[in-house]
Amino acid sequence: MDDFTAAQKQTYLDNSGNHCPKCNSQELSSGSLETDGTQAWRNITCEDCNEEFTDIYKLVDVERYGI
């Protein structure tokens, strides 16, 4: 399995992950969010080209709510 190019990854990240990094389709389906400490991830499948990839999230801040 080939990795995405640096340009494909950057375009995906710049657009908040709302399209497939391979074919640019917005027809994405995702699995459940999984966590482990300060990271989380979810598997994504493009419904148009069947590309499978994983979004990776990292805890970067904390804010109070409900005050």
N, CA, C, O and CB atoms as a CASP TS submission, in Angstrom:
PFRMAT TS
TARGET T0000
AUTHOR 0000-0000-0000
METHOD Language model
MODEL 1
PARENT N/A
ATOM      1  N   MET     1       0.835  -1.176   0.000  1.00  0.00           N
ATOM      2  CA  MET     1       0.000   0.000   0.000  1.00  0.00           C
ATOM      3  C   MET     1       0.884   1.244   0.000  1.00  0.00           C
ATOM      4  O   MET     1       1.720   1.411   0.888  1.00  0.00           O
ATOM      5  CB  MET     1      -0.952  -0.005   1.211  1.00  0.00           C
ATOM      6  N   ASP     2       0.707   2.099  -0.970  1.00  0.00           N
ATOM      7  CA  ASP     2       1.481   3.326  -1.050  1.00  0.00           C
ATOM      8  C   ASP     2       0.942   4.355  -0.071  1.00  0.00           C
ATOM      9  O   ASP     2      -0.260   4.411   0.187  1.00  0.00           O
ATOM     10  CB  ASP     2       1.465   3.884  -2.475  1.00  0.00           C
ATOM     11  N   ASP     3       1.835   5.164   0.467  1.00  0.00           N
ATOM     12  CA  ASP     3       1.433   6.240   1.360  1.00  0.00           C
ATOM     13  C   ASP     3       1.002   7.433   0.514  1.00  0.00           C
ATOM     14  O   ASP     3       1.343   7.524  -0.665  1.00  0.00           O
ATOM     15  CB  ASP     3       2.588   6.629   2.334  1.00  0.00           C
ATOM     16  N   PHE     4       0.252   8.341   1.125  1.00  0.00           N
ATOM     17  CA  PHE     4      -0.134   9.556   0.432  1.00  0.00           C
ATOM     18  C   PHE     4       1.081  10.459   0.287  1.00  0.00           C
ATOM     19  O   PHE     4       2.003  10.396   1.100  1.00  0.00           O
ATOM     20  CB  PHE     4      -1.273  10.282   1.180  1.00  0.00           C
ATOM     21  N   THR     5       1.087  11.296  -0.742  1.00  0.00           N
ATOM     22  CA  THR     5       2.174  12.251  -0.904  1.00  0.00           C
ATOM     23  C   THR     5       2.040  13.339   0.154  1.00  0.00           C
ATOM     24  O   THR     5       0.980  13.496   0.760  1.00  0.00           O
ATOM     25  CB  THR     5       2.171  12.862  -2.333  1.00  0.00           C
ATOM     26  N   ALA     6       3.104  14.080   0.371  1.00  0.00           N
ATOM     27  CA  ALA     6       3.068  15.183   1.332  1.00  0.00           C
ATOM     28  C   ALA     6       2.001  16.203   0.929  1.00  0.00           C
ATOM     29  O   ALA     6       1.314  16.755   1.789  1.00  0.00           O
ATOM     30  CB  ALA     6       4.454  15.865   1.431  1.00  0.00           C
ATOM     31  N   ALA     7       1.861  16.451  -0.366  1.00  0.00           N
ATOM     32  CA  ALA     7       0.863  17.418  -0.851  1.00  0.00           C
ATOM     33  C   ALA     7      -0.559  16.911  -0.586  1.00  0.00           C
ATOM     34  O   ALA     7      -1.425  17.689  -0.182  1.00  0.00           O
ATOM     35  CB  ALA     7       1.059  17.685  -2.365  1.00  0.00           C
ATOM     36  N   GLN     8      -0.806  15.621  -0.808  1.00  0.00           N
ATOM     37  CA  GLN     8      -2.131  15.054  -0.539  1.00  0.00           C
ATOM     38  C   GLN     8      -2.472  15.168   0.936  1.00  0.00           C
ATOM     39  O   GLN     8      -3.591  15.543   1.288  1.00  0.00           O
ATOM     40  CB  GLN     8      -2.193  13.585  -0.984  1.00  0.00           C
ATOM     41  N   LYS     9      -1.515  14.845   1.805  1.00  0.00           N
ATOM     42  CA  LYS     9      -1.749  14.942   3.243  1.00  0.00           C
ATOM     43  C   LYS     9      -2.045  16.377   3.659  1.00  0.00           C
ATOM     44  O   LYS     9      -2.980  16.627   4.419  1.00  0.00           O
ATOM     45  CB  LYS     9      -0.545  14.412   4.014  1.00  0.00           C
ATOM     46  N   GLN    10      -1.243  17.325   3.158  1.00  0.00           N
ATOM     47  CA  GLN    10      -1.430  18.715   3.547  1.00  0.00           C
ATOM     48  C   GLN    10      -2.770  19.253   3.074  1.00  0.00           C
ATOM     49  O   GLN    10      -3.435  19.977   3.815  1.00  0.00           O
ATOM     50  CB  GLN    10      -0.307  19.569   2.997  1.00  0.00           C
ATOM     51  N   THR    11      -3.178  18.919   1.866  1.00  0.00           N
ATOM     52  CA  THR    11      -4.475  19.357   1.355  1.00  0.00           C
ATOM     53  C   THR    11      -5.595  18.790   2.212  1.00  0.00           C
ATOM     54  O   THR    11      -6.554  19.494   2.525  1.00  0.00           O
ATOM     55  CB  THR    11      -4.656  18.931  -0.113  1.00  0.00           C
ATOM     56  N   TYR    12      -5.482  17.531   2.591  1.00  0.00           N
ATOM     57  CA  TYR    12      -6.484  16.890   3.454  1.00  0.00           C
ATOM     58  C   TYR    12      -6.581  17.612   4.794  1.00  0.00           C
ATOM     59  O   TYR    12      -7.679  17.911   5.263  1.00  0.00           O
ATOM     60  CB  TYR    12      -6.137  15.402   3.677  1.00  0.00           C
ATOM     61  N   LEU    13      -5.439  17.889   5.406  1.00  0.00           N
ATOM     62  CA  LEU    13      -5.425  18.562   6.700  1.00  0.00           C
ATOM     63  C   LEU    13      -5.914  20.003   6.596  1.00  0.00           C
ATOM     64  O   LEU    13      -6.618  20.480   7.486  1.00  0.00           O
ATOM     65  CB  LEU    13      -4.026  18.532   7.289  1.00  0.00           C
ATOM     66  N   ASP    14      -5.553  20.695   5.533  1.00  0.00           N
ATOM     67  CA  ASP    14      -5.985  22.081   5.333  1.00  0.00           C
ATOM     68  C   ASP    14      -7.495  22.188   5.152  1.00  0.00           C
ATOM     69  O   ASP    14      -8.083  23.229   5.446  1.00  0.00           O
ATOM     70  CB  ASP    14      -5.281  22.679   4.125  1.00  0.00           C
ATOM     71  N   ASN    15      -8.117  21.133   4.676  1.00  0.00           N
ATOM     72  CA  ASN    15      -9.560  21.128   4.428  1.00  0.00           C
ATOM     73  C   ASN    15     -10.321  20.369   5.505  1.00  0.00           C
ATOM     74  O   ASN    15     -11.420  19.876   5.254  1.00  0.00           O
ATOM     75  CB  ASN    15      -9.855  20.519   3.071  1.00  0.00           C
ATOM     76  N   SER    16      -9.754  20.271   6.695  1.00  0.00           N
ATOM     77  CA  SER    16     -10.388  19.644   7.861  1.00  0.00           C
ATOM     78  C   SER    16     -10.809  18.202   7.618  1.00  0.00           C
ATOM     79  O   SER    16     -11.738  17.717   8.264  1.00  0.00           O
ATOM     80  CB  SER    16     -11.590  20.443   8.276  1.00  0.00           C
ATOM     81  N   GLY    17     -10.157  17.518   6.716  1.00  0.00           N
ATOM     82  CA  GLY    17     -10.437  16.111   6.494  1.00  0.00           C
ATOM     83  C   GLY    17     -11.814  15.822   5.930  1.00  0.00           C
ATOM     84  O   GLY    17     -12.397  14.781   6.232  1.00  0.00           O
ATOM     85  N   ASN    18     -12.342  16.718   5.119  1.00  0.00           N
ATOM     86  CA  ASN    18     -13.700  16.516   4.606  1.00  0.00           C
ATOM     87  C   ASN    18     -13.744  15.928   3.196  1.00  0.00           C
ATOM     88  O   ASN    18     -14.798  15.937   2.560  1.00  0.00           O
ATOM     89  CB  ASN    18     -14.439  17.822   4.617  1.00  0.00           C
ATOM     90  N   HIS    19     -12.634  15.428   2.708  1.00  0.00           N
ATOM     91  CA  HIS    19     -12.601  14.794   1.384  1.00  0.00           C
ATOM     92  C   HIS    19     -11.507  13.730   1.352  1.00  0.00           C
ATOM     93  O   HIS    19     -10.574  13.760   2.154  1.00  0.00           O
ATOM     94  CB  HIS    19     -12.365  15.854   0.266  1.00  0.00           C
ATOM     95  N   CYS    20     -11.626  12.821   0.448  1.00  0.00           N
ATOM     96  CA  CYS    20     -10.639  11.757   0.302  1.00  0.00           C
ATOM     97  C   CYS    20      -9.309  12.332  -0.196  1.00  0.00           C
ATOM     98  O   CYS    20      -9.298  13.075  -1.177  1.00  0.00           O
ATOM     99  CB  CYS    20     -11.154  10.669  -0.667  1.00  0.00           C
ATOM    100  N   PRO    21      -8.193  12.005   0.458  1.00  0.00           N
ATOM    101  CA  PRO    21      -6.900  12.509  -0.003  1.00  0.00           C
ATOM    102  C   PRO    21      -6.467  11.926  -1.348  1.00  0.00           C
ATOM    103  O   PRO    21      -5.574  12.471  -1.999  1.00  0.00           O
ATOM    104  CB  PRO    21      -5.848  12.212   1.029  1.00  0.00           C
ATOM    105  N   LYS    22      -7.089  10.829  -1.767  1.00  0.00           N
ATOM    106  CA  LYS    22      -6.726  10.207  -3.042  1.00  0.00           C
ATOM    107  C   LYS    22      -7.541  10.769  -4.203  1.00  0.00           C
ATOM    108  O   LYS    22      -6.974  11.183  -5.214  1.00  0.00           O
ATOM    109  CB  LYS    22      -6.917   8.698  -2.962  1.00  0.00           C
ATOM    110  N   CYS    23      -8.899  10.786  -4.060  1.00  0.00           N
ATOM    111  CA  CYS    23      -9.739  11.172  -5.203  1.00  0.00           C
ATOM    112  C   CYS    23     -10.540  12.461  -4.973  1.00  0.00           C
ATOM    113  O   CYS    23     -11.260  12.906  -5.866  1.00  0.00           O
ATOM    114  CB  CYS    23     -10.694  10.048  -5.526  1.00  0.00           C
ATOM    115  N   ASN    24     -10.421  13.055  -3.794  1.00  0.00           N
ATOM    116  CA  ASN    24     -11.110  14.299  -3.418  1.00  0.00           C
ATOM    117  C   ASN    24     -12.612  14.161  -3.224  1.00  0.00           C
ATOM    118  O   ASN    24     -13.299  15.175  -3.096  1.00  0.00           O
ATOM    119  CB  ASN    24     -10.860  15.333  -4.453  1.00  0.00           C
ATOM    120  N   SER    25     -13.138  12.964  -3.197  1.00  0.00           N
ATOM    121  CA  SER    25     -14.566  12.763  -2.954  1.00  0.00           C
ATOM    122  C   SER    25     -14.915  13.141  -1.519  1.00  0.00           C
ATOM    123  O   SER    25     -14.101  12.985  -0.610  1.00  0.00           O
ATOM    124  CB  SER    25     -14.967  11.298  -3.236  1.00  0.00           C
ATOM    125  N   GLN    26     -16.125  13.637  -1.327  1.00  0.00           N
ATOM    126  CA  GLN    26     -16.609  13.924   0.023  1.00  0.00           C
ATOM    127  C   GLN    26     -17.486  12.795   0.547  1.00  0.00           C
ATOM    128  O   GLN    26     -18.088  12.924   1.613  1.00  0.00           O
ATOM    129  CB  GLN    26     -17.387  15.240   0.042  1.00  0.00           C
ATOM    130  N   GLU    27     -17.564  11.703  -0.181  1.00  0.00           N
ATOM    131  CA  GLU    27     -18.374  10.542   0.220  1.00  0.00           C
ATOM    132  C   GLU    27     -17.540   9.625   1.120  1.00  0.00           C
ATOM    133  O   GLU    27     -17.044   8.586   0.682  1.00  0.00           O
ATOM    134  CB  GLU    27     -18.890   9.759  -1.035  1.00  0.00           C
ATOM    135  N   LEU    28     -17.397  10.028   2.378  1.00  0.00           N
ATOM    136  CA  LEU    28     -16.580   9.292   3.328  1.00  0.00           C
ATOM    137  C   LEU    28     -17.449   8.667   4.404  1.00  0.00           C
ATOM    138  O   LEU    28     -18.441   9.257   4.832  1.00  0.00           O
ATOM    139  CB  LEU    28     -15.532  10.205   3.956  1.00  0.00           C
ATOM    140  N   SER    29     -17.079   7.486   4.834  1.00  0.00           N
ATOM    141  CA  SER    29     -17.731   6.865   5.989  1.00  0.00           C
ATOM    142  C   SER    29     -16.644   6.570   7.012  1.00  0.00           C
ATOM    143  O   SER    29     -15.493   6.317   6.658  1.00  0.00           O
ATOM    144  CB  SER    29     -18.518   5.552   5.587  1.00  0.00           C
ATOM    145  N   SER    30     -17.024   6.607   8.281  1.00  0.00           N
ATOM    146  CA  SER    30     -16.006   6.433   9.312  1.00  0.00           C
ATOM    147  C   SER    30     -16.446   5.441  10.371  1.00  0.00           C
ATOM    148  O   SER    30     -17.636   5.247  10.620  1.00  0.00           O
ATOM    149  CB  SER    30     -15.679   7.763   9.957  1.00  0.00           C
ATOM    150  N   GLY    31     -15.459   4.823  10.982  1.00  0.00           N
ATOM    151  CA  GLY    31     -15.696   3.944  12.108  1.00  0.00           C
ATOM    152  C   GLY    31     -15.803   4.765  13.378  1.00  0.00           C
ATOM    153  O   GLY    31     -15.817   5.995  13.334  1.00  0.00           O
ATOM    154  N   SER    32     -15.876   4.090  14.493  1.00  0.00           N
ATOM    155  CA  SER    32     -15.994   4.788  15.768  1.00  0.00           C
ATOM    156  C   SER    32     -14.643   5.365  16.178  1.00  0.00           C
ATOM    157  O   SER    32     -13.588   4.875  15.776  1.00  0.00           O
ATOM    158  CB  SER    32     -16.530   3.840  16.860  1.00  0.00           C
ATOM    159  N   LEU    33     -14.706   6.409  16.984  1.00  0.00           N
ATOM    160  CA  LEU    33     -13.504   7.050  17.495  1.00  0.00           C
ATOM    161  C   LEU    33     -12.911   6.190  18.599  1.00  0.00           C
ATOM    162  O   LEU    33     -13.606   5.801  19.538  1.00  0.00           O
ATOM    163  CB  LEU    33     -13.810   8.476  18.012  1.00  0.00           C
ATOM    164  N   GLU    34     -11.629   5.899  18.481  1.00  0.00           N
ATOM    165  CA  GLU    34     -10.924   5.116  19.490  1.00  0.00           C
ATOM    166  C   GLU    34      -9.880   6.005  20.143  1.00  0.00           C
ATOM    167  O   GLU    34      -9.335   6.896  19.492  1.00  0.00           O
ATOM    168  CB  GLU    34     -10.267   3.845  18.867  1.00  0.00           C
ATOM    169  N   THR    35      -9.591   5.778  21.424  1.00  0.00           N
ATOM    170  CA  THR    35      -8.646   6.626  22.142  1.00  0.00           C
ATOM    171  C   THR    35      -7.630   5.803  22.913  1.00  0.00           C
ATOM    172  O   THR    35      -7.859   4.640  23.245  1.00  0.00           O
ATOM    173  CB  THR    35      -9.383   7.552  23.089  1.00  0.00           C
ATOM    174  N   ASP    36      -6.504   6.442  23.185  1.00  0.00           N
ATOM    175  CA  ASP    36      -5.445   5.846  23.992  1.00  0.00           C
ATOM    176  C   ASP    36      -4.607   6.990  24.555  1.00  0.00           C
ATOM    177  O   ASP    36      -3.717   7.493  23.869  1.00  0.00           O
ATOM    178  CB  ASP    36      -4.562   4.842  23.147  1.00  0.00           C
ATOM    179  N   GLY    37      -4.870   7.404  25.773  1.00  0.00           N
ATOM    180  CA  GLY    37      -4.118   8.504  26.369  1.00  0.00           C
ATOM    181  C   GLY    37      -4.457   9.826  25.716  1.00  0.00           C
ATOM    182  O   GLY    37      -5.608  10.260  25.747  1.00  0.00           O
ATOM    183  N   THR    38      -3.470  10.464  25.130  1.00  0.00           N
ATOM    184  CA  THR    38      -3.674  11.781  24.531  1.00  0.00           C
ATOM    185  C   THR    38      -3.894  11.724  23.026  1.00  0.00           C
ATOM    186  O   THR    38      -3.901  12.767  22.372  1.00  0.00           O
ATOM    187  CB  THR    38      -2.495  12.663  24.829  1.00  0.00           C
ATOM    188  N   GLN    39      -4.072  10.537  22.460  1.00  0.00           N
ATOM    189  CA  GLN    39      -4.334  10.412  21.033  1.00  0.00           C
ATOM    190  C   GLN    39      -5.647   9.692  20.799  1.00  0.00           C
ATOM    191  O   GLN    39      -6.101   8.895  21.620  1.00  0.00           O
ATOM    192  CB  GLN    39      -3.192   9.674  20.334  1.00  0.00           C
ATOM    193  N   ALA    40      -6.242   9.992  19.660  1.00  0.00           N
ATOM    194  CA  ALA    40      -7.457   9.306  19.226  1.00  0.00           C
ATOM    195  C   ALA    40      -7.344   9.089  17.724  1.00  0.00           C
ATOM    196  O   ALA    40      -6.595   9.790  17.043  1.00  0.00           O
ATOM    197  CB  ALA    40      -8.753  10.126  19.591  1.00  0.00           C
ATOM    198  N   TRP    41      -8.092   8.110  17.208  1.00  0.00           N
ATOM    199  CA  TRP    41      -8.063   7.823  15.778  1.00  0.00           C
ATOM    200  C   TRP    41      -9.381   7.206  15.359  1.00  0.00           C
ATOM    201  O   TRP    41     -10.138   6.683  16.176  1.00  0.00           O
ATOM    202  CB  TRP    41      -6.890   6.890  15.424  1.00  0.00           C
ATOM    203  N   ARG    42      -9.636   7.282  14.060  1.00  0.00           N
ATOM    204  CA  ARG    42     -10.797   6.605  13.480  1.00  0.00           C
ATOM    205  C   ARG    42     -10.450   6.216  12.052  1.00  0.00           C
ATOM    206  O   ARG    42      -9.761   6.945  11.338  1.00  0.00           O
ATOM    207  CB  ARG    42     -12.074   7.514  13.522  1.00  0.00           C
ATOM    208  N   ASN    43     -10.938   5.063  11.659  1.00  0.00           N
ATOM    209  CA  ASN    43     -10.717   4.573  10.300  1.00  0.00           C
ATOM    210  C   ASN    43     -11.769   5.181   9.385  1.00  0.00           C
ATOM    211  O   ASN    43     -12.944   5.277   9.738  1.00  0.00           O
ATOM    212  CB  ASN    43     -10.766   3.014  10.245  1.00  0.00           C
ATOM    213  N   ILE    44     -11.322   5.588   8.208  1.00  0.00           N
ATOM    214  CA  ILE    44     -12.174   6.235   7.218  1.00  0.00           C
ATOM    215  C   ILE    44     -12.126   5.427   5.921  1.00  0.00           C
ATOM    216  O   ILE    44     -11.076   4.904   5.549  1.00  0.00           O
ATOM    217  CB  ILE    44     -11.728   7.709   6.974  1.00  0.00           C
ATOM    218  N   THR    45     -13.255   5.328   5.242  1.00  0.00           N
ATOM    219  CA  THR    45     -13.319   4.691   3.924  1.00  0.00           C
ATOM    220  C   THR    45     -13.970   5.649   2.944  1.00  0.00           C
ATOM    221  O   THR    45     -15.012   6.233   3.243  1.00  0.00           O
ATOM    222  CB  THR    45     -14.103   3.348   3.982  1.00  0.00           C
ATOM    223  N   CYS    46     -13.369   5.813   1.785  1.00  0.00           N
ATOM    224  CA  CYS    46     -13.964   6.606   0.717  1.00  0.00           C
ATOM    225  C   CYS    46     -14.943   5.713  -0.035  1.00  0.00           C
ATOM    226  O   CYS    46     -14.570   4.645  -0.520  1.00  0.00           O
ATOM    227  CB  CYS    46     -12.870   7.191  -0.245  1.00  0.00           C
ATOM    228  N   GLU    47     -16.174   6.147  -0.129  1.00  0.00           N
ATOM    229  CA  GLU    47     -17.213   5.356  -0.797  1.00  0.00           C
ATOM    230  C   GLU    47     -17.070   5.365  -2.317  1.00  0.00           C
ATOM    231  O   GLU    47     -17.656   4.517  -2.990  1.00  0.00           O
ATOM    232  CB  GLU    47     -18.583   5.878  -0.415  1.00  0.00           C
ATOM    233  N   ASP    48     -16.302   6.308  -2.871  1.00  0.00           N
ATOM    234  CA  ASP    48     -16.131   6.381  -4.325  1.00  0.00           C
ATOM    235  C   ASP    48     -14.954   5.556  -4.837  1.00  0.00           C
ATOM    236  O   ASP    48     -15.094   4.823  -5.816  1.00  0.00           O
ATOM    237  CB  ASP    48     -15.950   7.814  -4.741  1.00  0.00           C
ATOM    238  N   CYS    49     -13.783   5.669  -4.181  1.00  0.00           N
ATOM    239  CA  CYS    49     -12.604   4.952  -4.689  1.00  0.00           C
ATOM    240  C   CYS    49     -12.167   3.800  -3.789  1.00  0.00           C
ATOM    241  O   CYS    49     -11.205   3.099  -4.100  1.00  0.00           O
ATOM    242  CB  CYS    49     -11.453   5.914  -4.855  1.00  0.00           C
ATOM    243  N   ASN    50     -12.883   3.600  -2.656  1.00  0.00           N
ATOM    244  CA  ASN    50     -12.588   2.531  -1.694  1.00  0.00           C
ATOM    245  C   ASN    50     -11.250   2.675  -0.984  1.00  0.00           C
ATOM    246  O   ASN    50     -10.755   1.712  -0.399  1.00  0.00           O
ATOM    247  CB  ASN    50     -12.621   1.218  -2.390  1.00  0.00           C
ATOM    248  N   GLU    51     -10.655   3.872  -1.027  1.00  0.00           N
ATOM    249  CA  GLU    51      -9.427   4.117  -0.279  1.00  0.00           C
ATOM    250  C   GLU    51      -9.747   4.025   1.215  1.00  0.00           C
ATOM    251  O   GLU    51     -10.790   4.505   1.658  1.00  0.00           O
ATOM    252  CB  GLU    51      -8.810   5.516  -0.642  1.00  0.00           C
ATOM    253  N   GLU    52      -8.859   3.414   1.981  1.00  0.00           N
ATOM    254  CA  GLU    52      -9.015   3.306   3.419  1.00  0.00           C
ATOM    255  C   GLU    52      -7.834   4.012   4.083  1.00  0.00           C
ATOM    256  O   GLU    52      -6.683   3.819   3.692  1.00  0.00           O
ATOM    257  CB  GLU    52      -9.108   1.814   3.866  1.00  0.00           C
ATOM    258  N   PHE    53      -8.133   4.827   5.088  1.00  0.00           N
ATOM    259  CA  PHE    53      -7.083   5.549   5.791  1.00  0.00           C
ATOM    260  C   PHE    53      -7.542   5.833   7.212  1.00  0.00           C
ATOM    261  O   PHE    53      -8.701   5.595   7.553  1.00  0.00           O
ATOM    262  CB  PHE    53      -6.721   6.864   5.056  1.00  0.00           C
ATOM    263  N   THR    54      -6.648   6.335   8.033  1.00  0.00           N
ATOM    264  CA  THR    54      -6.936   6.594   9.433  1.00  0.00           C
ATOM    265  C   THR    54      -6.692   8.061   9.758  1.00  0.00           C
ATOM    266  O   THR    54      -5.611   8.590   9.497  1.00  0.00           O
ATOM    267  CB  THR    54      -6.083   5.693  10.336  1.00  0.00           C
ATOM    268  N   ASP    55      -7.705   8.722  10.331  1.00  0.00           N
ATOM    269  CA  ASP    55      -7.520  10.063  10.880  1.00  0.00           C
ATOM    270  C   ASP    55      -6.908   9.901  12.261  1.00  0.00           C
ATOM    271  O   ASP    55      -7.346   9.052  13.037  1.00  0.00           O
ATOM    272  CB  ASP    55      -8.877  10.865  10.940  1.00  0.00           C
ATOM    273  N   ILE    56      -5.896  10.711  12.577  1.00  0.00           N
ATOM    274  CA  ILE    56      -5.226  10.649  13.866  1.00  0.00           C
ATOM    275  C   ILE    56      -5.364  12.013  14.535  1.00  0.00           C
ATOM    276  O   ILE    56      -5.035  13.042  13.946  1.00  0.00           O
ATOM    277  CB  ILE    56      -3.723  10.242  13.708  1.00  0.00           C
ATOM    278  N   TYR    57      -5.854  12.008  15.769  1.00  0.00           N
ATOM    279  CA  TYR    57      -6.082  13.232  16.531  1.00  0.00           C
ATOM    280  C   TYR    57      -5.166  13.240  17.748  1.00  0.00           C
ATOM    281  O   TYR    57      -4.822  12.188  18.286  1.00  0.00           O
ATOM    282  CB  TYR    57      -7.572  13.355  16.960  1.00  0.00           C
ATOM    283  N   LYS    58      -4.772  14.449  18.177  1.00  0.00           N
ATOM    284  CA  LYS    58      -3.926  14.583  19.346  1.00  0.00           C
ATOM    285  C   LYS    58      -4.495  15.689  20.237  1.00  0.00           C
ATOM    286  O   LYS    58      -4.880  16.750  19.746  1.00  0.00           O
ATOM    287  CB  LYS    58      -2.454  14.889  18.939  1.00  0.00           C
ATOM    288  N   LEU    59      -4.547  15.437  21.546  1.00  0.00           N
ATOM    289  CA  LEU    59      -5.008  16.422  22.504  1.00  0.00           C
ATOM    290  C   LEU    59      -4.055  17.616  22.489  1.00  0.00           C
ATOM    291  O   LEU    59      -2.853  17.460  22.703  1.00  0.00           O
ATOM    292  CB  LEU    59      -5.110  15.807  23.926  1.00  0.00           C
ATOM    293  N   VAL    60      -4.603  18.821  22.232  1.00  0.00           N
ATOM    294  CA  VAL    60      -3.748  20.002  22.132  1.00  0.00           C
ATOM    295  C   VAL    60      -4.110  21.110  23.115  1.00  0.00           C
ATOM    296  O   VAL    60      -3.337  22.052  23.288  1.00  0.00           O
ATOM    297  CB  VAL    60      -3.808  20.542  20.742  1.00  0.00           C
ATOM    298  N   ASP    61      -5.282  21.014  23.768  1.00  0.00           N
ATOM    299  CA  ASP    61      -5.690  22.082  24.664  1.00  0.00           C
ATOM    300  C   ASP    61      -6.832  21.600  25.548  1.00  0.00           C
ATOM    301  O   ASP    61      -7.405  20.537  25.308  1.00  0.00           O
ATOM    302  CB  ASP    61      -6.105  23.335  23.870  1.00  0.00           C
ATOM    303  N   VAL    62      -7.160  22.380  26.564  1.00  0.00           N
ATOM    304  CA  VAL    62      -8.299  22.096  27.428  1.00  0.00           C
ATOM    305  C   VAL    62      -8.957  23.427  27.782  1.00  0.00           C
ATOM    306  O   VAL    62      -8.267  24.425  27.994  1.00  0.00           O
ATOM    307  CB  VAL    62      -7.862  21.311  28.718  1.00  0.00           C
ATOM    308  N   GLU    63     -10.285  23.445  27.847  1.00  0.00           N
ATOM    309  CA  GLU    63     -11.025  24.638  28.223  1.00  0.00           C
ATOM    310  C   GLU    63     -12.139  24.241  29.186  1.00  0.00           C
ATOM    311  O   GLU    63     -12.622  23.109  29.150  1.00  0.00           O
ATOM    312  CB  GLU    63     -11.599  25.359  26.969  1.00  0.00           C
ATOM    313  N   ARG    64     -12.540  25.159  30.033  1.00  0.00           N
ATOM    314  CA  ARG    64     -13.671  24.928  30.935  1.00  0.00           C
ATOM    315  C   ARG    64     -14.963  25.184  30.179  1.00  0.00           C
ATOM    316  O   ARG    64     -14.990  25.980  29.240  1.00  0.00           O
ATOM    317  CB  ARG    64     -13.583  25.837  32.199  1.00  0.00           C
ATOM    318  N   TYR    65     -16.021  24.518  30.579  1.00  0.00           N
ATOM    319  CA  TYR    65     -17.339  24.751  29.988  1.00  0.00           C
ATOM    320  C   TYR    65     -18.379  24.751  31.084  1.00  0.00           C
ATOM    321  O   TYR    65     -18.112  24.315  32.203  1.00  0.00           O
ATOM    322  CB  TYR    65     -17.674  23.684  28.919  1.00  0.00           C
ATOM    323  N   GLY    66     -19.564  25.239  30.766  1.00  0.00           N
ATOM    324  CA  GLY    66     -20.667  25.189  31.707  1.00  0.00           C
ATOM    325  C   GLY    66     -20.588  26.206  32.827  1.00  0.00           C
ATOM    326  O   GLY    66     -21.280  26.070  33.835  1.00  0.00           O
ATOM    327  N   ILE    67     -19.772  27.200  32.669  1.00  0.00           N
ATOM    328  CA  ILE    67     -19.650  28.209  33.731  1.00  0.00           C
ATOM    329  C   ILE    67     -20.565  29.390  33.435  1.00  0.00           C
ATOM    330  O   ILE    67     -20.609  30.346  34.209  1.00  0.00           O
ATOM    331  CB  ILE    67     -18.181  28.690  33.871  1.00  0.00           C
TER
END
